[in-house]
Amino acid sequence: MSLVQDGPLPRFLKENAFQILVKPEVYVNELKADLLSPGEKSLSQSIREDPTGHQETILGHGFTGIVDMEHINDTTGTVTVNLLIRGS
């Protein structure tokens, strides 16, 4: 009911996920990694340094492409969007 009545943010949603739901002008492809929590930033940086070592995590966050350094921006972008919407 909070969303319908313009009330406070439901506690089960992260602020970024809430904004995506209520603001049609939020573009998922433009979400920045600086919106991540410290733990999520650490995971993102670790993936950036060694994507093949985090293949299961990457695939678990919805990336369906090739996991390698050549596709690192696509990989971390997908993980970032997933973290922002669903949480870690």
C-alpha positions, 0 to 999 in steps of 0.5 A, spaced: 500 500 500 505 504 500 506 505 493 499 506 492 498 511 497 505 515 496 507 513 503 514 511 505 519 506 502 517 498 503 522 495 508 523 489 503 525 494 497 532 497 496 531 505 495 534 503 487 529 498 486 523 503 489 525 508 484 525 504 478 518 502 480 515 509 481 520 513 476 519 511 469 525 516 467 530 511 471 534 508 465 536 501 468 542 501 463 544 508 466 545 506 473 551 507 476 555 502 481 556 508 486 549 506 488 552 499 491 553 498 498 560 497 500 559 489 500 556 490 493 562 494 490 567 489 493 563 484 489 563 488 483 571 490 483 572 482 485 569 480 479 572 486 475 579 483 477 577 476 476 571 474 472 572 467 470 573 466 478 566 468 479 563 465 474 557 462 478 556 468 481 555 472 475 551 467 472 547 467 478 546 474 477 543 473 470 548 474 465 548 470 459 554 472 455 561 470 455 565 470 462 571 473 460 575 480 460 573 482 453 566 482 456 567 485 463 563 491 462 557 487 460 558 482 465 559 487 471 553 492 468 548 486 469 551 484 476 550 491 478 543 492 475 541 485 478 544 487 485 540 494 485 534 491 483 534 484 487 540 486 492 545 481 494 
